[in-house]
Amino acid sequence: MFGSNIRKYRDLKGYSQRELSNKLILRGINLLNSDISRIENHTLFIRDYEQKAICEILGISYEQLFENTNNFFN
């Protein structure tokens, strides 16, 4: 549900899916670039600690991660 926001903020940072994956792997979180693609396409859900790491890497808050996600359920 928040995959679109990850894509949006990843693009704003200028990171490819592979670059985001590499930064996560350096933090001990094993998400491959194919996993990032699945997250962004809403076919892979992630754990809370993975969400936290993505927010830190992208420099965003949880609020930004979940912005406009209420539309997902409508």
C-alpha positions as a printed Julia matrix, in Angstrom:
74×3 Matrix{Float64}:
   0.0    0.0    0.0
   2.93   2.35   0.46
   5.03   1.03  -2.43
   4.14   4.04  -4.56
   5.55   6.33  -1.88
   8.76   4.33  -1.72
   9.11   4.69  -5.49
   8.33   8.42  -5.31
  10.9    9.18  -2.62
  13.49   6.79  -4.08
  13.18   8.65  -7.39
  13.45  12.02  -5.63
  16.7   10.84  -4.01
  17.94   9.64  -7.4
  18.39   6.05  -6.2
  17.82   3.07  -8.44
  16.15   0.01  -6.98
  19.59  -1.63  -6.87
  21.09   1.31  -4.97
  18.31   1.2   -2.39
  18.76  -2.56  -2.09
  22.53  -2.15  -1.59
  21.99   0.44   1.14
  19.56  -1.9    2.89
  21.97  -4.82   2.62
  24.67  -2.68   4.27
  22.26  -2.35   7.21
  21.79  -6.11   7.37
  18.41  -6.14   5.63
  18.42  -8.6    2.77
  16.03  -7.08   0.22
  17.18  -7.52  -3.37
  16.38  -5.03  -6.11
  13.73  -7.49  -7.35
  12.18  -7.28  -3.87
  12.15  -3.47  -4.1
  10.31  -3.81  -7.4
   7.75  -6.13  -5.8
   7.29  -3.72  -2.88
   6.73  -0.81  -5.24
   4.24  -2.88  -7.24
   2.32  -3.84  -4.08
   3.09  -7.56  -4.32
   5.52  -7.85  -1.39
   4.82  -6.61   2.1
   7.67  -5.68   4.41
   8.27  -5.86   8.13
   8.31  -2.85  10.43
  12.12  -2.83  10.8
  12.43  -2.84   6.99
  10.04   0.12   6.82
  12.13   1.95   9.4
  15.37   1.35   7.48
  13.81   2.48   4.2
  12.56   5.66   5.86
  16.02   6.36   7.27
  17.76   5.74   3.95
  15.29   7.88   2.02
  15.24  10.56   4.72
  11.47  10.43   5.17
   9.09  10.01   8.09
   6.54   7.25   8.64
   3.87   9.83   7.81
   5.45  10.38   4.4
   5.77   6.64   3.87
   2.04   6.2    4.49
   0.74   9.41   2.9
  -2.28   8.9    0.65
  -2.46   5.2    1.49
  -6.06   5.57   2.63
  -6.93   5.7   -1.1
  -5.58   2.16  -1.39
  -8.5    0.84   0.66
 -11.24   2.77  -1.14
